[in-house]
């Protein structure tokens, strides 16, 4: 069955389970003080849009856009379950995020990811993101890698 991606509420049991899996993965790679998770409740705030990837009824991935201002958005909570990795799901979700950001007139997308995520780095770099110094209010940390991308609105 083809994987579908759509905007959905994160306040669903299967999405909560997916986010718990994501948090477990991240906490295995970075110390807790270097993990900047949005909770499911924060993901449901009006400034955040969440995309859910499904294979049939099974939730297999997610990603979110958090708006910080009229010009800056942040890519958050990007994750694909291991059994579905390598199928372009993360790339597709990132494309959805970027498309909405551009349509809304955001000028810059930023993100923070961990220092142990080369597969994520590859997705961001192939999508035109460039490494940069700390973004937003994130501290400079050896456990973090920061990216930014100027959008067409800029």
Secondary structure, DSSP 8 states (H G I E B T S, - for coil): --EEEEE--S-SHHHHHHHHHHHHHHHHHS-GGG-----HHHHTSTTEEEEEEEETTEEEEEEEEEE-SSSEEEEEEEEE-GGGTTSSHHHHHHHHHHHHHHHTT--EEEEEEETT-HHHHHHHHHTT-EEES--TT----TTEEEEEEE-TT-
